Amino acid sequence: MGSRVYALPYIDLILEKLRQGDPDFIQAFGRHVHWGYWDDSAPAGGIADYRDAAERLTRRVCGAAGITDSMRVLDVGCGVGGTLASLNGRCANLTLMGLNIDERQLEWARQHVIPRGRNVVGFIGGDACRLPFADGAFDVVLAVECIYHFPSKAAFLKEAHRVLRPGGRLTFSDFVPRGAALPVLAVLASFFYGSFVRHLGSLSFPSTLSQYRALVRRAGFSALECDDITLHTLPTYAEQRRLQGRMDRCGADAARATAVTEWISRAGFLRYLILSCDRRYSG
């Protein structure tokens, strides 16, 4: 399937700033467009701190995936290529493939992620629910903070299972609500869902951990492993608000979506999880 421009309003604004050569946005989003990971010390704050935190989150996800030299890695929803850029700079003899439905992000990735040594790096347009790759083509499939944009989580998981070799590993990060919080989220959604869509684009309702466990089991994966990094991601919200204030058209919807997500995260209703599972050898 060919790539196309996809309705992602926040990406529109970020890409506009990148094309304009805005130095703060190039530093903050020229590599990664996702949340950051801070350690137990107080964050320094500022663009460089946010950039470094986003790289730390990437490395945390790649660590959960167990990526080492000579692996074949597919990054689904690869954004502007930062996860593969990170791996390209740290590992050897890798085959790295990024897939995204938005050609604009792929253009940036192709320009800025240059293969190092014997690594092979490629970017292709496509649908996460209809992956254009052969069965068993990869050792690892990644999806960093993007699965909520996919039309069907079940279809993506089935496709990830198909393109992984037996014993291969799927690792993804997502915002995951506690089951007891679903009534609260339903009420909030009735008031604020429009703001989320106008800011972030098409979204699926978040899945609980028990729902994800059922989904990966039905797709043929092993038991789901979970790394809860919520507390380490909370400083992201202050940086998001600061950067949103620099976007000319980033208005009330962005502010509301960010504020609601921060509130439910700090209240313990919503967690940021890194989730991993393996394709069974017999599945």
C-alpha positions as CSV (number, residue, x, y, z in Angstrom):
1,M,0.0,0.0,0.0
2,G,1.4,3.5,-0.9
3,S,1.7,6.1,1.8
4,R,-0.4,9.3,2.0
5,V,-0.9,12.4,4.1
6,Y,-2.8,11.3,7.1
7,A,-4.9,13.5,9.4
8,L,-2.6,14.1,12.4
9,P,-3.1,17.8,13.4
10,Y,-0.3,17.9,15.9
11,I,2.1,16.4,13.4
12,D,1.0,19.1,10.9
13,L,2.1,21.8,13.3
14,I,5.4,20.1,14.2
15,L,6.3,19.5,10.6
16,E,5.6,23.1,9.8
17,K,8.1,24.2,12.4
18,L,10.7,21.6,11.3
19,R,10.4,22.9,7.7
20,Q,10.8,26.4,8.9
21,G,14.1,25.4,10.5
22,D,12.9,26.4,14.0
23,P,15.9,25.4,16.2
24,D,13.9,24.5,19.3
25,F,11.5,22.3,17.3
26,I,14.4,20.6,15.5
27,Q,16.0,19.8,18.8
28,A,12.8,18.7,20.5
29,F,11.1,16.8,17.6
30,G,13.6,16.4,14.8
31,R,14.3,12.9,16.0
32,H,11.6,11.7,18.3
33,V,7.9,12.7,18.5
34,H,6.9,11.0,21.7
35,W,7.0,11.2,25.5
36,G,10.2,11.4,27.5
37,Y,11.7,9.3,30.3
38,W,13.3,11.0,33.3
39,D,15.2,9.3,36.1
40,D,14.6,9.9,39.8
41,S,16.4,13.2,39.8
42,A,14.5,16.4,39.3
43,P,14.3,17.3,35.5
44,A,16.4,20.2,34.5
45,G,13.7,21.5,32.1
46,G,14.1,23.0,28.7
47,I,14.4,21.7,25.2
48,A,17.7,19.8,25.6
49,D,16.4,18.0,28.6
50,Y,13.2,17.0,26.7
51,R,15.3,15.8,23.8
52,D,17.5,13.6,26.0
53,A,14.4,12.3,27.9
54,A,12.8,11.2,24.6
55,E,16.0,9.4,23.6
56,R,16.0,7.7,27.0
57,L,12.5,6.5,26.5
58,T,13.5,5.1,23.1
59,R,16.4,3.2,24.6
60,R,14.1,1.8,27.3
61,V,11.7,0.5,24.7
62,C,14.6,-1.0,22.6
63,G,16.0,-2.6,25.8
64,A,12.7,-4.2,26.5
65,A,12.7,-5.6,22.9
66,G,16.2,-7.1,23.5
67,I,17.6,-5.6,20.3
68,T,21.2,-6.6,19.6
69,D,23.6,-6.6,16.7
70,S,22.6,-8.3,13.5
71,M,18.9,-8.3,14.1
72,R,16.1,-7.4,11.6
73,V,13.9,-4.7,13.2
74,L,10.6,-3.2,12.0
75,D,9.4,0.1,13.6
76,V,5.7,0.5,12.8
77,G,4.5,4.0,13.1
78,C,8.1,5.1,12.9
79,G,7.4,8.9,12.9
80,V,10.4,10.9,11.7
81,G,12.7,7.9,12.2
82,G,14.2,8.6,15.7
83,T,14.0,5.1,17.0
84,L,15.8,3.6,14.0
85,A,18.3,6.5,14.2
86,S,19.0,5.6,17.8
87,L,19.6,1.9,16.9
88,N,21.6,2.8,13.8
89,G,24.0,4.8,16.0
90,R,24.4,2.1,18.7
91,C,24.2,-1.3,17.1
92,A,26.0,-3.0,14.1
93,N,24.9,-5.2,11.2
94,L,21.2,-4.3,11.7
95,T,18.5,-4.4,9.1
96,L,16.2,-1.5,10.1
97,M,12.8,-0.8,8.4
98,G,10.5,2.0,9.4
99,L,6.8,2.1,8.3
100,N,4.5,5.0,8.4
101,I,1.2,6.0,6.7
102,D,2.3,9.6,6.5
103,E,4.7,10.3,3.6
104,R,5.8,13.7,5.0
105,Q,7.3,12.1,8.1
106,L,9.0,9.5,6.0
107,E,10.6,12.2,3.8
108,W,12.1,13.7,6.9
109,A,13.4,10.3,8.1
110,R,15.0,9.4,4.8
111,Q,16.8,12.7,4.8
112,H,18.1,12.5,8.3
113,V,18.7,8.8,9.1
114,I,21.9,7.7,7.2
115,P,23.0,4.1,7.5
116,R,26.1,3.6,9.6
117,G,28.7,1.0,8.9
118,R,27.0,-2.2,7.7
119,N,23.6,-1.3,8.9
120,V,20.8,-1.2,6.3
121,V,18.1,1.4,6.8
122,G,14.8,1.8,4.8
123,F,11.5,3.6,5.2
124,I,8.3,2.6,3.5
125,G,4.8,3.9,3.4
126,G,2.1,1.5,4.5
127,D,-0.8,0.6,6.9
128,A,0.0,-0.9,10.3
129,C,-2.9,-3.3,9.9
130,R,-1.7,-4.6,6.5
131,L,2.0,-4.8,6.7
132,P,3.7,-5.1,3.3
133,F,6.3,-7.7,4.4
134,A,6.8,-11.4,4.1
135,D,6.0,-13.9,6.8
136,G,8.8,-14.2,9.4
137,A,10.7,-11.2,7.9
138,F,11.8,-9.7,11.3
139,D,13.3,-10.5,14.7
140,V,11.7,-7.6,16.4
141,V,8.6,-5.4,15.8
142,L,8.4,-2.1,17.6
143,A,5.5,0.4,17.9
144,V,6.4,3.4,20.0
145,E,3.5,5.4,21.3
146,C,1.4,5.1,18.2
147,I,-0.9,2.0,18.5
148,Y,-3.8,4.3,19.5
149,H,-3.8,5.7,16.0
150,F,-4.2,2.3,14.2
151,P,-7.6,1.4,12.9
152,S,-7.6,-1.9,14.7
153,K,-5.3,-3.1,17.5
154,A,-6.3,-6.7,16.9
155,A,-5.4,-6.4,13.2
156,F,-2.0,-4.8,13.9
157,L,-1.2,-7.5,16.5
158,K,-2.1,-10.3,14.0
159,E,0.1,-8.7,11.3
160,A,3.0,-8.2,13.8
161,H,2.7,-11.9,14.7
162,R,2.8,-12.8,11.0
163,V,5.9,-10.8,10.1
164,L,7.9,-12.0,13.1
165,R,9.9,-15.1,13.0
166,P,9.0,-17.8,15.6
167,G,10.5,-16.6,18.9
168,G,10.6,-13.0,17.6
169,R,9.5,-10.2,19.9
170,L,6.9,-7.4,19.8
171,T,7.4,-4.4,22.0
172,F,5.2,-1.3,22.1
173,S,4.4,1.6,24.4
174,D,1.0,3.0,25.1
175,F,-1.2,4.9,27.5
176,V,-3.1,2.2,29.4
177,P,-6.0,2.9,31.8
178,R,-6.7,0.9,34.9
179,G,-9.8,-1.1,34.6
180,A,-11.5,0.6,37.6
181,A,-10.9,3.9,35.9
182,L,-13.0,3.1,32.8
183,P,-16.2,4.8,34.1
184,V,-14.2,8.0,34.8
185,L,-12.6,7.9,31.4
186,A,-16.0,7.4,29.7
187,V,-17.3,10.5,31.5
188,L,-14.2,12.5,30.5
189,A,-14.5,11.3,26.9
190,S,-18.1,12.6,26.7
191,F,-16.7,16.1,27.4
192,F,-13.3,16.1,25.9
193,Y,-13.1,13.5,23.1
194,G,-13.6,16.2,20.4
195,S,-10.5,18.1,21.7
196,F,-8.4,15.0,21.6
197,V,-9.4,14.3,18.0
198,R,-9.0,17.8,16.8
199,H,-5.5,17.9,18.4
200,L,-4.2,14.3,17.8
201,G,-6.4,13.0,14.9
202,S,-8.1,9.6,14.8
203,L,-7.9,7.7,18.0
204,S,-9.1,4.4,19.4
205,F,-10.4,4.2,23.0
206,P,-7.5,3.1,25.3
207,S,-7.2,-0.6,26.1
208,T,-6.7,-1.8,29.7
209,L,-3.9,-4.2,30.5
210,S,-6.3,-7.2,30.8
211,Q,-7.7,-6.3,27.3
212,Y,-4.2,-6.1,25.9
213,R,-3.4,-9.5,27.4
214,A,-6.4,-11.0,25.7
215,L,-5.6,-9.3,22.4
216,V,-2.0,-10.6,22.3
217,R,-3.1,-14.1,23.3
218,R,-5.6,-14.3,20.5
219,A,-3.0,-13.0,18.1
220,G,-0.7,-16.0,19.0
221,F,1.8,-14.3,21.3
222,S,3.2,-15.4,24.7
223,A,2.2,-13.8,28.0
224,L,2.5,-10.0,28.0
225,E,5.4,-8.4,30.0
226,C,4.8,-5.0,31.4
227,D,7.1,-2.1,32.4
228,D,5.2,0.7,34.1
229,I,7.2,3.9,33.6
230,T,4.4,6.4,34.3
231,L,6.2,8.3,37.1
232,H,9.2,8.7,34.9
233,T,7.2,10.3,32.0
234,L,5.2,12.9,34.0
235,P,7.7,15.8,33.4
236,T,6.8,15.5,29.7
237,Y,3.6,17.5,30.3
238,A,5.3,20.7,31.3
239,E,7.6,20.5,28.2
240,Q,4.5,19.8,26.0
241,R,2.8,22.9,27.3
242,R,5.9,25.0,26.7
243,L,6.3,23.8,23.1
244,Q,2.6,24.1,22.4
245,G,2.8,27.7,23.4
246,R,5.2,28.2,20.4
247,M,2.8,26.7,17.8
248,D,0.7,29.4,16.2
249,R,-2.4,27.3,15.7
250,C,-2.1,25.0,18.7
251,G,-5.0,26.4,20.8
252,A,-7.6,25.3,23.3
253,D,-8.0,21.8,22.1
254,A,-4.3,21.0,22.6
255,A,-4.3,22.6,26.0
256,R,-7.4,20.6,27.1
257,A,-6.1,17.3,25.7
258,T,-2.7,17.8,27.5
259,A,-4.3,18.9,30.7
260,V,-6.8,16.0,30.9
261,T,-4.1,13.4,30.1
262,E,-1.9,14.8,32.8
263,W,-4.6,14.9,35.4
264,I,-5.7,11.3,34.8
265,S,-2.1,10.2,34.7
266,R,-1.2,11.9,38.0
267,A,-4.4,10.6,39.6
268,G,-3.3,7.1,38.8
269,F,-6.1,6.4,36.3
270,L,-3.8,6.2,33.2
271,R,-0.4,4.5,33.1
272,Y,2.3,4.7,30.5
273,L,3.4,1.1,29.9
274,I,6.1,-0.6,27.8
275,L,4.6,-4.0,26.8
276,S,6.4,-6.9,25.3
277,C,5.5,-10.4,24.1
278,D,7.1,-13.1,21.9
279,R,5.8,-15.1,19.0
280,R,5.4,-18.6,20.1
281,Y,7.5,-21.2,18.3
282,S,4.5,-23.4,17.9
283,G,2.1,-20.5,17.0
